[in-house]
Amino acid sequence: MVGGSAGYQPYQTRDIALNCIKGRGISATPVGRDLILLSAPGARIVFEADRGVSSGMQVRGQVEGAEVIGGAVFYVGSADTAVTSGVEGCL
């Protein structure tokens, strides 16, 4: 994974994850520089600058209904197990 260095941008990690997710046959669409929308309603991944930001959000209760994996916040929505396990493996 990319991150933790000067000049890091969330989209760098997003693009790596996006390629992995699509490689697993999961429909995913990049939006902006830090978001991936998945085909299941409500399912999306937001990429924060680093794991400290996403962990802090989790501690403050700002990411209810989501999994925090590194700097990524994965809102599962109505995604099934095949999608969630595939995405988790890419994050």
Steps between C-alpha positions, in 0.01 A plus 500: 500500500597858444495753779666649800745714307522867407285582200268202551151538360206271589430432131831312471376232738152522348630420153696197622192365682275578201716293266502211748121514553430507127750217455280291727200561275327747733330799339659818635503863390751763612353836602717802559839431650413300811182294444398173339132420451407132484197359320317398820280780638680694773831321446793736463860548606638834613877539513635724773853641503625223730394241756524757780220707349270203438573348843426833663167516318421150626584589860277808479211290363498678163506186286212293634413212272846500345819300527825690541785327318817704504415842359187368329149526641286226340125559529358156426144608422308207352805327350499123533775288651672436167536873438603589855766231522631591155525868591653429840775300329588805291514744788 
